[in-house]
Amino acid sequence: MAGERPLAGRVAIVTGAGRGIGQAEALALAAAGAKVVVNDVGVDADGTGHSAGPADEVADEIRRRGGEAWASHESVADWAGAARLVATAVDRFARLDIVVNNAGIVRQHKIEEATEADFDATVAVNLKGTFAVCRHAIPALRRAGGGRIVNTVSNQWAAPIGNAEYAASKGGVASLTYELAFELQNDGITVNAVAPFASTRMTADAAVRDAALVAEGLMSERRQKAKEDRAAPELVAPIVVYLATDAAADVTGRVFRAGGGKIGVYSHPVETRTVFRDDATGPWPHAELVDLLPRTVLADGGKAPHLL
């Protein structure tokens, strides 16, 4: 029945699909009827190592459950590799309808401990990889008459907890999501993002890291206690399936928060307070800003809310 298999006949690429959230998304899309290209280079959470096993195992599991799948071991951080990934989907299944950009790495440290190699590796996978797959997939989606792109961001874009290059890369993906939703709004291609929370290799030591941040005075105990519990990766997948279906044909340019029993949506960044002066009178005098801003634009205090 269409309601049980709303993605029957569709073809999906899921990057980073060998483990964790990506694996759960690939299995859920296949259960909904999609043919899935399972892409994963099989690296550790920090981007080191390589193994064909994870992608092969997930593709085998989809086939064991009666679905259609193909394993890809291309690196999305490689521009030509991203092109080959898209070509694989079209060559194997004759079309492409859905792209889920989930591949990502993280290296746990603060900025003074980061090296140029850390920055380059993280941005290459998280931001360049997402961009490259979108760049090569969009022409194929247009040929199919439209499609769905779902990018993976992080709440570190909105509520940082360290890992500066990781937060920067995911903030870039959020901005890319907004831009592509604008650019593709007349092409029948929706572009959304999901900021997931789940128990994965990347979050295994989250409680220990949060406790250290509290001890250093960088995170308040109130914020630590308010953080969401991390449940199974399978609980992130339903929003991705929904965004891939016809039911979400008019949903685009949105960033969702999903995991456990929660699905939420972030507001788009907007100006919340503004002051004006006649620009013909020249730049703002410093003394005027010192007097005016605390009473107007900064009436809620100097610190951003996520730092409190």
Order of alpha helices (4+ residues) and beta strands (2+ residues): beta-alpha-beta-alpha-beta-alpha-beta-alpha-alpha-beta-alpha-beta-alpha-alpha-alpha-beta-beta-alpha
